[in-house]
Amino acid sequence: QAQLVESGGGLVQPGGSLRVSCAASGFTLDYYAVGWFRQAPGKEREGISCIRSKDNGLHYADSVKGRFTVSRDNAKNTVYLQMNNLKPEDTAVYYCAAAQTTAHSMCTRGWVDYWGQGTQVTVSS
């Protein structure tokens, strides 16, 4: 059974850094676009960082560009999101996702085959 499990969320002060991880089981990430979405209270879920090895596809939302970095370790079947210079508006539940599509389509159109359960990230002093 295909599964994505996030870890590493928590509370961080503004300006701080945090890395969240997503481990896949039941399928191989190599053949998928993988990435991260987030959903803040009262807002729609948005795709923020997506990557695909097949064509080196990479997409970042404007809100995180220059601060967040998505990466993957195919040997560990794991994808990461490094978040730097965090702001209070980054507070949200962060979801890992995988899809057999391009990184751009996954992030901008929400074309997702598998979702993780989500991990809370709170940026507050």
DSSP file (Angstrom, degrees, kcal/mol; ACC not computed):
  #  RESIDUE AA STRUCTURE BP1 BP2  ACC     N-H-->O    O-->H-N    N-H-->O    O-->H-N    TCO  KAPPA ALPHA  PHI   PSI    X-CA   Y-CA   Z-CA
    1    1 A Q              0   0    0      0, 0.0     2,-0.2     0, 0.0    26,-0.1   0.000 360.0 360.0 360.0 129.0    0.0    0.0    0.0
    2    2 A A        +     0   0    0     24,-0.2     2,-0.3    22,-0.1    24,-0.2  -0.451 360.0 169.9 -70.4 135.9    1.4    3.4   -1.0
    3    3 A Q  E     -A   25   0A   0     22,-2.6    22,-2.3    -2,-0.2     2,-0.4  -0.998  26.1-160.8-150.5 143.4    2.1    5.7    1.8
    4    4 A L  E     -A   24   0A   0    111,-0.5   113,-0.6    -2,-0.3     2,-0.5  -0.995  13.1-170.0-122.5 130.7    3.8    9.0    2.5
    5    5 A V  E     -A   23   0A   0     18,-2.1    18,-2.4    -2,-0.4     2,-0.2  -0.964   6.2-156.2-127.8 117.3    4.8    9.9    6.1
    6    6 A E  E     +A   22   0A   0     -2,-0.5     2,-0.3    16,-0.2    16,-0.2  -0.521  15.9 170.6 -87.5 156.2    6.0   13.4    7.1
    7    7 A S  E     +A   21   0A   0     14,-2.1    14,-2.9    -2,-0.2   112,-0.1  -0.976  43.9  59.6-154.2 160.6    8.1   14.2   10.1
    8    8 A G        +     0   0    0     -2,-0.3    11,-0.2     1,-0.2    14,-0.0   0.426  61.6 136.4 102.9  -0.5   10.0   17.2   11.5
    9    9 A G        +     0   0    0     12,-0.1     2,-0.3     9,-0.1    -1,-0.2  -0.176  22.6 114.3 -69.7 172.4    7.3   19.8   11.9
   10   10 A G  E     -d  121   0B   0    110,-0.9   112,-2.8   109,-0.1     2,-0.4  -0.993  62.1 -40.4 160.7-162.3    7.1   22.0   15.1
   11   11 A L  E     +d  122   0B   0     -2,-0.3     2,-0.3   110,-0.2   112,-0.2  -0.844  51.7 169.4-102.0 132.4    7.4   25.4   16.6
   12   12 A V  E     -d  123   0B   0    110,-2.6   112,-2.1    -2,-0.4     3,-0.1  -0.986  32.1-113.5-141.4 149.8   10.1   27.8   15.4
   13   13 A Q    >   -     0   0    0     -2,-0.3     3,-2.3   110,-0.2    73,-0.2  -0.460  48.7 -82.6 -79.5 154.0   10.8   31.5   15.9
   14   14 A P  T 3  S+     0   0    0      0, 0.0    73,-0.2     0, 0.0    -1,-0.1  -0.297 120.2  26.2 -54.4 137.5   10.5   34.1   13.1
   15   15 A G  T 3  S+     0   0    0     71,-3.3    70,-0.6     1,-0.3    72,-0.1   0.296 101.4 118.0  88.4  -9.4   13.8   34.1   11.1
   16   16 A G    <   -     0   0    0     -3,-2.3    70,-2.4    70,-0.2     2,-0.3  -0.137  57.7-122.1 -83.6-178.4   14.5   30.5   12.1
   17   17 A S        +     0   0    0     67,-0.2     2,-0.3    68,-0.2    67,-0.2  -0.884  23.5 176.3-127.0 156.0   14.9   27.4   10.0
   18   18 A L  E     - B   0  83A   0     65,-2.3    65,-3.1    -2,-0.3     2,-0.5  -0.980  15.3-150.9-155.6 145.6   13.3   24.0    9.9
   19   19 A R  E     - B   0  82A   0     -2,-0.3     2,-0.4   -11,-0.2    63,-0.2  -0.987  10.8-166.2-122.6 128.1   13.5   20.9    7.8
   20   20 A V  E     - B   0  81A   0     61,-2.2    61,-2.4    -2,-0.5     2,-0.3  -0.864   7.9-156.0-108.9 147.8   10.6   18.5    7.2
   21   21 A S  E     -AB   7  80A   0    -14,-2.9   -14,-2.1    -2,-0.4     2,-0.4  -0.830   8.0-160.3-122.2 158.2   11.0   15.1    5.7
   22   22 A C  E     -AB   6  79A   0     57,-2.0    57,-2.3    -2,-0.3     2,-0.5  -0.931   7.1-162.0-142.4 115.1    8.7   12.7    3.9
   23   23 A A  E     -AB   5  78A   0    -18,-2.4   -18,-2.1    -2,-0.4     2,-0.3  -0.840   9.6-151.2-101.0 131.0    9.4    9.0    3.6
   24   24 A A  E     +A    4   0A   0     53,-2.7     2,-0.3    -2,-0.5   -20,-0.2  -0.759  15.4 177.6-100.4 145.8    7.6    7.0    0.9
   25   25 A S  E     +A    3   0A   0    -22,-2.3   -22,-2.6    -2,-0.3     3,-0.1  -0.987  60.8  32.2-141.6 152.1    6.7    3.3    1.2
   26   26 A G  S    S+     0   0    0     -2,-0.3     2,-0.3   -24,-0.2   -24,-0.2   0.348 117.0  43.1  85.7  -7.7    4.9    1.0   -1.2
   27   27 A F  S    S-     0   0    0    -24,-0.2     2,-0.5   -26,-0.1   -24,-0.1  -0.973  85.3-105.4-159.7 165.4    6.1    2.7   -4.3
   28   28 A T    >   -     0   0    0     -2,-0.3     3,-1.0     1,-0.1    -3,-0.1  -0.851  14.2-153.3-104.2 125.8    9.3    4.3   -5.7
   29   29 A L  G >  S+     0   0    0     -2,-0.5     3,-2.5     1,-0.2    -1,-0.1   0.716  80.7  86.7 -68.0 -20.7    9.6    8.0   -5.8
   30   30 A D  G 3  S+     0   0    0      1,-0.3    24,-0.3    44,-0.2    -1,-0.2   0.827  91.9  44.3 -47.9 -37.6   12.0    7.9   -8.7
   31   31 A Y  G <  S+     0   0    0     -3,-1.0     2,-0.3    22,-0.1    -1,-0.3   0.298 106.9  74.8 -96.4   9.8    9.2    7.9  -11.2
   32   32 A Y  S <  S-     0   0    0     -3,-2.5    21,-0.5    68,-0.1     2,-0.4  -0.861  77.3-120.0-122.6 152.2    7.1   10.6   -9.6
   33   33 A A  E     -FE  52  99B   0     66,-3.2    66,-2.5    -2,-0.3     2,-0.3  -0.752  41.7-169.6 -76.3 139.5    7.1   14.3   -9.2
   34   34 A V  E     +FE  51  98B   0     17,-2.8    17,-3.0    -2,-0.4     2,-0.3  -0.933  18.0 123.3-131.7 156.3    7.2   14.9   -5.4
   35   35 A G  E     -FE  50  97B   0     62,-2.0    62,-2.1    -2,-0.3     2,-0.4  -0.979  45.3 -74.8 177.8-164.8    6.7   18.0   -3.4
   36   36 A W  E     -FE  49  96B   0     13,-3.1    12,-2.7    -2,-0.3    13,-1.6  -0.960  24.5-177.6-130.9 137.2    5.1   20.0   -0.7
   37   37 A F  E     -FE  47  95B   0     58,-2.8    58,-2.9    -2,-0.4     2,-0.3  -0.824  11.5-159.2-118.9 163.4    1.7   21.7   -0.2
   38   38 A R  E     -FE  46  94B   0      8,-2.1     8,-2.7    -2,-0.3     2,-0.4  -0.994   7.5-162.0-144.3 154.4    0.6   23.7    2.8
   39   39 A Q  E     - E   0  93B   0     54,-2.0    54,-2.2    -2,-0.3     6,-0.2  -0.948   6.8-164.1-139.7 116.3   -2.8   24.8    4.2
   40   40 A A    >   -     0   0    0      4,-0.4     3,-2.3    -2,-0.4    52,-0.1  -0.601  45.9 -75.5 -91.5 157.8   -3.2   27.6    6.7
   41   41 A P  T 3  S+     0   0    0      0, 0.0    -1,-0.1     0, 0.0     3,-0.1  -0.291 119.0   7.0 -55.5 129.8   -6.4   28.1    8.6
   42   42 A G  T 3  S+     0   0    0      1,-0.2     2,-0.3    -3,-0.1    -3,-0.0   0.522 113.1 100.8  77.4   5.1   -9.2   29.5    6.5
   43   43 A K  S <  S-     0   0    0     -3,-2.3    -1,-0.2     1,-0.0     2,-0.1  -0.826  75.1-102.9-122.2 161.3   -7.1   29.3    3.3
   44   44 A E        -     0   0    0     -2,-0.3    -4,-0.4     1,-0.1     2,-0.2  -0.421  45.1 -95.8 -76.3 154.6   -6.9   26.9    0.4
   45   45 A R        -     0   0    0     -6,-0.2     2,-0.4    -2,-0.1    -6,-0.2  -0.533  46.6-163.5 -69.4 135.4   -4.2   24.3    0.1
   46   46 A E  E     -F   38   0B   0     -8,-2.7    -8,-2.1    -2,-0.2     2,-0.5  -0.958  20.8-124.5-126.5 142.3   -1.4   25.6   -2.1
   47   47 A G  E     +F   37   0B   0     60,-0.8   -10,-0.3    -2,-0.4     3,-0.1  -0.728  34.3 168.0 -81.1 126.0    1.5   23.9   -3.8
   48   48 A I  E     +     0   0B   0    -12,-2.7    13,-2.3    -2,-0.5     2,-0.3   0.754  60.5  15.1-112.8 -33.0    4.8   25.5   -2.7
   49   49 A S  E     +FG  36  60B   0    -13,-1.6   -13,-3.1    11,-0.2     2,-0.3  -0.933  62.4 168.5-150.8 121.7    7.7   23.3   -3.8
   50   50 A C  E     -FG  35  59B   0      9,-2.3     9,-2.5    -2,-0.3     2,-0.3  -0.983   5.6-178.2-137.0 146.7    7.7   20.5   -6.4
   51   51 A I  E     -FG  34  58B   0    -17,-3.0   -17,-2.8    -2,-0.3     2,-0.4  -0.993   9.5-168.2-144.6 147.1   10.5   18.5   -8.1
   52   52 A R  E   > -FG  33  57B   0      5,-2.3     5,-1.1    -2,-0.3     4,-0.5  -0.978  11.5-158.1-139.2 127.0   10.8   15.8  -10.7
   53   53 A S  T > 5S+     0   0    0    -21,-0.5     3,-0.7    -2,-0.4    -1,-0.1   0.859  84.2  72.7 -69.1 -36.6   14.0   13.9  -11.4
   54   54 A K  T 3 5S+     0   0    0    -24,-0.3    -1,-0.2     1,-0.3   -23,-0.0   0.840 122.3   7.3 -51.3 -43.1   12.9   12.7  -14.9
   55   55 A D  T 3 5S-     0   0    0     -3,-0.4    -1,-0.3     2,-0.1    -2,-0.2   0.143 103.2-108.3-127.5  17.9   13.3   16.2  -16.5
   56   56 A N  T < 5 +     0   0    0     -3,-0.7    -3,-0.2    -4,-0.5     2,-0.1   0.796  57.5 176.6  55.9  29.8   14.9   18.1  -13.6
   57   57 A G  E   < +G   52   0B   0     -5,-1.1    -5,-2.3    -6,-0.0     2,-0.3  -0.404   5.1 176.5 -66.9 139.8   11.6   19.9  -13.2
   58   58 A L  E     +G   51   0B   0     -7,-0.2     2,-0.4    -3,-0.1    -7,-0.2  -0.991   8.8 179.5-148.9 134.6   11.4   22.3  -10.3
   59   59 A H  E     -G   50   0B   0     -9,-2.5    -9,-2.3    -2,-0.3     2,-0.4  -0.998   2.5-178.7-140.0 135.5    8.7   24.7   -9.2
   60   60 A Y  E     -G   49   0B   0     -2,-0.4   -11,-0.2   -11,-0.2     2,-0.1  -0.996  28.7-121.8-128.6 138.8    8.5   27.1   -6.3
   61   61 A A    >>  -     0   0    0    -13,-2.3     3,-1.6    -2,-0.4     4,-1.2  -0.477  29.2-117.5 -69.1 149.6    5.6   29.4   -5.3
   62   62 A D  T 34 S+     0   0    0      1,-0.3     3,-0.2     2,-0.2    -1,-0.1   0.827 111.5  65.8 -58.4 -31.6    6.5   33.0   -5.2
   63   63 A S  T 34 S+     0   0    0      1,-0.2    -1,-0.3     3,-0.0   -15,-0.1   0.702 115.1  26.5 -67.1 -19.1    5.7   33.1   -1.5
   64   64 A V  T X> S+     0   0    0     -3,-1.6     3,-2.3   -16,-0.2     4,-2.3   0.460  85.5 129.5-121.9  -4.8    8.6   30.8   -0.7
   65   65 A K  T 3< S+     0   0    0     -4,-1.2     4,-0.1     1,-0.3   -16,-0.0  -0.273  80.3  14.8 -58.4 131.6   11.1   31.4   -3.5
   66   66 A G  T 34 S+     0   0    0      2,-0.4    -1,-0.3     1,-0.1     3,-0.1   0.274 126.4  58.5  88.0 -12.2   14.6   32.0   -2.2
   67   67 A R  T <4 S+     0   0    0     -3,-2.3    17,-1.9     1,-0.2     2,-0.3   0.688  97.4  54.7-116.3 -34.3   13.8   30.8    1.3
   68   68 A F  E  <  -C   83   0A   0     -4,-2.3    -2,-0.4    15,-0.2     2,-0.4  -0.795  59.2-166.9-107.5 146.8   12.6   27.2    0.8
   69   69 A T  E     -C   82   0A   0     13,-2.4    13,-2.9    -2,-0.3     2,-0.4  -0.986   5.5-157.3-134.6 124.8   14.5   24.3   -0.9
   70   70 A V  E     +C   81   0A   0     -2,-0.4     2,-0.3    11,-0.2    11,-0.2  -0.805  21.8 165.0 -97.3 140.8   13.0   21.0   -2.0
   71   71 A S  E     -C   80   0A   0      9,-1.8     9,-3.0    -2,-0.4     2,-0.3  -0.955  19.5-148.8-148.0 166.3   15.3   18.0   -2.4
   72   72 A R  E     -C   79   0A   0     -2,-0.3     2,-0.5     7,-0.2     7,-0.2  -0.984  10.3-156.6-140.2 150.2   15.0   14.3   -2.8
   73   73 A D  E >>> -C   78   0A   0      5,-3.1     5,-1.9    -2,-0.3     4,-0.8  -0.893  10.7-173.5-124.2  97.8   17.1   11.2   -1.9
   74   74 A N  T 345S+     0   0    0     -2,-0.5     3,-0.3     1,-0.3   -44,-0.2   0.825  83.1  60.7 -64.7 -30.5   16.0    8.5   -4.2
   75   75 A A  T 345S+     0   0    0      1,-0.2    -1,-0.3    -3,-0.1    -2,-0.0   0.857 114.5  35.5 -64.1 -33.5   18.1    5.9   -2.4
   76   76 A K  T <45S-     0   0    0     -3,-0.7    -1,-0.2     2,-0.2    -2,-0.2   0.447 105.9-128.5 -96.6  -2.2   16.2    6.6    0.8
   77   77 A N  T  <5 +     0   0    0     -4,-0.8   -53,-2.7    -3,-0.3     2,-0.3   0.917  67.4 129.1  55.0  44.7   12.9    7.1   -1.0
   78   78 A T  E   < -BC  23  73A   0     -5,-1.9    -5,-3.1   -55,-0.2     2,-0.4  -0.961  46.8-157.6-135.5 145.2   12.6   10.4    0.9
   79   79 A V  E     -BC  22  72A   0    -57,-2.3   -57,-2.0    -2,-0.3     2,-0.3  -0.946  14.6-159.7-122.8 147.5   11.9   14.0    0.0
   80   80 A Y  E     -BC  21  71A   0     -9,-3.0    -9,-1.8    -2,-0.4     2,-0.4  -0.857  13.6-156.2-125.7 156.1   12.8   17.0    2.1
   81   81 A L  E     -BC  20  70A   0    -61,-2.4   -61,-2.2    -2,-0.3     2,-0.6  -0.929  10.5-162.3-132.8 111.4   11.8   20.6    2.5
   82   82 A Q  E     -BC  19  69A   0    -13,-2.9   -13,-2.4    -2,-0.4     2,-0.5  -0.834  10.0-165.8 -92.3 122.8   14.4   23.0    4.0
   83   83 A M  E     +BC  18  68A   0    -65,-3.1   -65,-2.3    -2,-0.6     2,-0.3  -0.946   9.4 177.7-117.4 118.6   12.7   26.2    5.2
   84   84 A N        +     0   0    0    -17,-1.9   -67,-0.2    -2,-0.5   -68,-0.2  -0.780  60.5  19.8-116.7 161.1   14.9   29.2    6.0
   85   85 A N  S    S-     0   0    0    -70,-0.6    -1,-0.2    -2,-0.3   -68,-0.2   0.916  84.9-159.2  48.9  51.1   14.0   32.7    7.2
   86   86 A L        -     0   0    0    -70,-2.4   -71,-3.3    -3,-0.2   -70,-0.2  -0.282   8.0-158.5 -67.0 146.2   10.6   31.5    8.3
   87   87 A K    >   -     0   0    0    -73,-0.2     3,-2.3   -72,-0.1     4,-0.2  -0.838  31.8-109.6-120.9 156.9    7.8   34.1    8.8
   88   88 A P  G >  S+     0   0    0      0, 0.0     3,-1.8     0, 0.0    35,-0.3   0.838 117.6  63.3 -55.4 -32.6    4.6   33.9   10.8
   89   89 A E  G 3  S+     0   0    0      1,-0.3   -49,-0.0   -49,-0.0    -3,-0.0   0.560  88.7  69.9 -72.2  -5.5    2.6   33.7    7.5
   90   90 A D  G <  S+     0   0    0     -3,-2.3    -1,-0.3    33,-0.1     2,-0.2   0.520  70.1 120.2 -83.2  -6.3    4.4   30.3    6.9
   91   91 A T    <   +     0   0    0     -3,-1.8     2,-0.3    -4,-0.2    31,-0.2  -0.425  41.5 108.0 -62.0 124.9    2.4   28.8    9.7
   92   92 A A  E    S- H   0 121B   0     29,-2.0    29,-2.7    -2,-0.2     2,-0.6  -0.971  75.5 -79.1-176.8 171.1    0.3   26.0    8.2
   93   93 A V  E     -EH  39 120B   0    -54,-2.2   -54,-2.0    -2,-0.3     2,-0.5  -0.868  48.2-146.0 -88.7 127.6   -0.1   22.2    8.0
   94   94 A Y  E     -EH  38 119B   0     25,-3.1    25,-1.9    -2,-0.6     2,-0.4  -0.844  13.3-163.5-102.8 129.4    2.5   21.0    5.5
   95   95 A Y  E     -E   37   0B   0    -58,-2.9   -58,-2.8    -2,-0.5     2,-0.3  -0.922  11.5-142.9-116.6 134.5    1.6   18.0    3.3
   96   96 A C  E     -E   36   0B   0     -2,-0.4    20,-2.5   -60,-0.2     2,-0.3  -0.672  27.9-178.8 -85.7 148.5    3.9   15.8    1.2
   97   97 A A  E     -EI  35 115B   0    -62,-2.1   -62,-2.0    -2,-0.3     2,-0.3  -0.981  18.2-162.4-148.4 158.4    2.6   14.7   -2.1
   98   98 A A  E     +EI  34 114B   0     16,-1.9    15,-2.4    -2,-0.3    16,-2.3  -0.995  15.1 167.9-142.1 145.7    3.5   12.6   -5.1
   99   99 A A  E     -E   33   0B   0    -66,-2.5   -66,-3.2    -2,-0.3     2,-1.4  -0.995  42.0-121.2-157.0 150.5    2.2   12.5   -8.7
  100  100 A Q  S    S+     0   0    0     -2,-0.3     2,-0.2   -68,-0.2   -68,-0.1  -0.615  86.5  78.5 -92.9  74.1    2.9   11.1  -12.1
  101  101 A T  S    S-     0   0    0     -2,-1.4    -2,-0.2    10,-0.1   -68,-0.1  -0.858  91.2 -60.9-157.5-173.2    2.9   14.5  -13.8
  102  102 A T     >  -     0   0    0     -2,-0.2     4,-2.3     1,-0.1     5,-0.2  -0.428  43.2-117.7 -79.5 160.5    5.3   17.4  -14.2
  103  103 A A  H  > S+     0   0    0      1,-0.2     4,-2.2     2,-0.2     5,-0.2   0.901 115.7  51.7 -61.3 -40.6    6.5   19.4  -11.1
  104  104 A H  H  > S+     0   0    0      1,-0.2     4,-2.8     2,-0.2     5,-0.4   0.937 111.4  45.0 -63.3 -48.0    4.8   22.5  -12.5
  105  105 A S  H  > S+     0   0    0      1,-0.2     4,-2.2     2,-0.2     6,-1.0   0.882 111.8  53.6 -65.2 -37.7    1.4   20.8  -13.0
  106  106 A M  H  X S+     0   0    0     -4,-2.3     4,-1.0     4,-0.2    -1,-0.2   0.947 116.5  36.6 -61.8 -47.8    1.6   19.1   -9.6
  107  107 A C  H  < S+     0   0    0     -4,-2.2   -60,-0.8    -5,-0.2    -2,-0.2   0.887 125.7  36.0 -74.7 -39.4    2.2   22.4   -7.8
  108  108 A T  H  < S+     0   0    0     -4,-2.8    -3,-0.2    -5,-0.2    -2,-0.2   0.774 128.9  30.3 -90.1 -26.5    0.0   24.8   -9.8
  109  109 A R  H  < S-     0   0    0     -4,-2.2    -3,-0.2    -5,-0.4    -2,-0.2   0.510  98.7-123.8-110.6  -6.7   -2.9   22.5  -10.6
  110  110 A G     <  +     0   0    0     -4,-1.0     2,-1.1    -5,-0.5    -4,-0.2   0.810  45.7 166.7  71.1  27.9   -2.9   20.2   -7.6
  111  111 A W        +     0   0    0     -6,-1.0     2,-0.4    -5,-0.1    -1,-0.2  -0.677  15.6 161.1 -79.8 102.5   -2.6   17.0   -9.6
  112  112 A V        -     0   0    0     -2,-1.1   -13,-0.2    -3,-0.1     3,-0.1  -0.979  34.5-176.2-131.8 134.9   -1.7   14.6   -6.9
  113  113 A D  S    S+     0   0    0    -15,-2.4     2,-0.4    -2,-0.4   -14,-0.2   0.792  79.1  26.4 -94.2 -36.9   -1.8   10.8   -6.7
  114  114 A Y  E     -I   98   0B   0    -16,-2.3   -16,-1.9  -111,-0.0     2,-0.3  -0.985  64.5-165.7-133.7 140.4   -0.7   10.4   -3.1
  115  115 A W  E     -I   97   0B   0     -2,-0.4  -111,-0.5   -18,-0.2   -18,-0.2  -0.928  15.0-135.3-120.1 146.3   -0.9   12.6    0.0
  116  116 A G        -     0   0    0    -20,-2.5  -111,-0.2    -2,-0.3     3,-0.1  -0.352  33.3-106.5 -83.0 177.9    0.8   12.4    3.4
  117  117 A Q        -     0   0    0   -113,-0.6  -112,-0.1     1,-0.1   -22,-0.1   0.635  61.1-113.8 -85.5 -13.7   -1.1   13.0    6.6
  118  118 A G        -     0   0    0    -22,-0.1     2,-0.4     1,-0.1   -23,-0.2   0.115  19.4-132.3  98.1 148.4    0.4   16.4    7.2
  119  119 A T  E     - H   0  94B   0    -25,-1.9   -25,-3.1  -112,-0.1     2,-0.3  -0.998  22.7-119.6-138.9 136.5    2.7   18.0    9.8
  120  120 A Q  E     - H   0  93B   0     -2,-0.4  -110,-0.9   -27,-0.2     2,-0.5  -0.571  23.7-172.5 -81.1 131.9    2.1   21.3   11.6
  121  121 A V  E     -dH  10  92B   0    -29,-2.7   -29,-2.0    -2,-0.3     2,-0.5  -0.992   5.4-174.2-121.0 123.1    4.6   24.1   11.3
  122  122 A T  E     -d   11   0B   0   -112,-2.8  -110,-2.6    -2,-0.5     2,-0.7  -0.973   9.5-164.7-122.0 125.1    4.1   27.1   13.5
  123  123 A V  E     +d   12   0B   0     -2,-0.5     2,-0.3   -35,-0.3  -110,-0.2  -0.921  36.0 129.7-111.2 110.4    6.2   30.2   13.3
  124  124 A S              0   0    0   -112,-2.1    -2,-0.1    -2,-0.7   -37,-0.0  -0.993 360.0 360.0-159.7 148.7    5.8   32.4   16.3
  125  125 A S              0   0    0     -2,-0.3  -112,-0.1  -112,-0.2    -1,-0.1   0.414 360.0 360.0 -93.3 360.0    7.8   34.2   19.0
